[in-house]
Amino acid sequence: MIKIQRLNMDNSWYIELDSLKLLVDPWLEGAEIDYFSWFNKQWHRTPPLKYDEIPTYDIVLITQKYPDHFHRKTLKKLKPQKVMGPESIRRKVKRILPKAEFISFNKKKKQQSVDGVTFHFLPTKRWMDPIYDAFLIDDGNESICLATHGFDIDYTYIKEMGEFSPVTLLMTPFNFYQLPAFLGGTVSPGLEGVRQLAEEFNPTCVVPTHDEDKHARGIVSKFAKIIKSMSKEDLRKIPWLEETYQPLNHYHLTKIS
C-alpha cells in the first residue's frame, strides 16, 4: 500500500509504503539559500504545513545535498531520530542532529534496508556539481521511483540491480528548468525527462514534484530558463501519460495503491 501527502507545494512529502512512514526533503519554513542570498535565494509562495500538522514518521530521506532538499532549519525543528541521505551530508547532519542515526548512500554503498523496505540509490552519470541522484524504494511487492530533478540515470546500474518490484509510483518534475553551463546546466529536463523515466519504469501512477513557482532573488533566477509544463487537461491528452498522470495540488493524504 502506498499513501502520499504533500508537506509543501515543492518537494517535501510524507510517504507511507507498507508499514514504513517516511518524510522526504522536509522544508517547512524560511528560505533556500545557495551559498549567498545574492547568488540564489528562494522561498515558498504557498505556506507549507505547520510543524504540528506533520504526520508521525519513522525516518527522513534527504535526496540531495542542496538546501531546498537538505533544509537545516527544518531538520533542527523536527529532530528526527533517523536520517538517510548522501554520504556528502553526513557531517552536517551530525552537527545539526548529533543523536540521530544517519544511514548513508554513495556509489559504493547503493542499497540500504529499513523495516523491510529496501532503498536503492540511483546515482547520476554526472560527476561535477550540481549532481542529482534518485532513489527506488521497494517493499518487496511494489516500489516508488523518486527522481526529484528528473534524471540523467546511470542505466547500467539499474541493470546491475537485478530484480525489483513493479514501480507503482513515479515522482519527478514536469517543468523544464535550465541554467547556463557555468551555473550547472539542466536542473530539470521537463516532460522529456518524465517520458524517459516512464518508459524505463512503466509506473502505474506519475505525480509531479519540485515544480513550485517559488519567489526567487539573485543571480541564479536572472539566468534561469523555466518552461512550465502543460495544463492538467493537455497533460491528460499525452498518449504515454494520460492514464498515469495524477496531480496533487493539495495537502490531503492520498492513497495511490
Summary of the structure (lengths in Angstrom):
residues: 257
radius of gyration: 17.1
end to end distance: 5.3
largest distance: 49.5
contacts: 835
relative contact order: 0.16
helix: 19%
strand: 32%
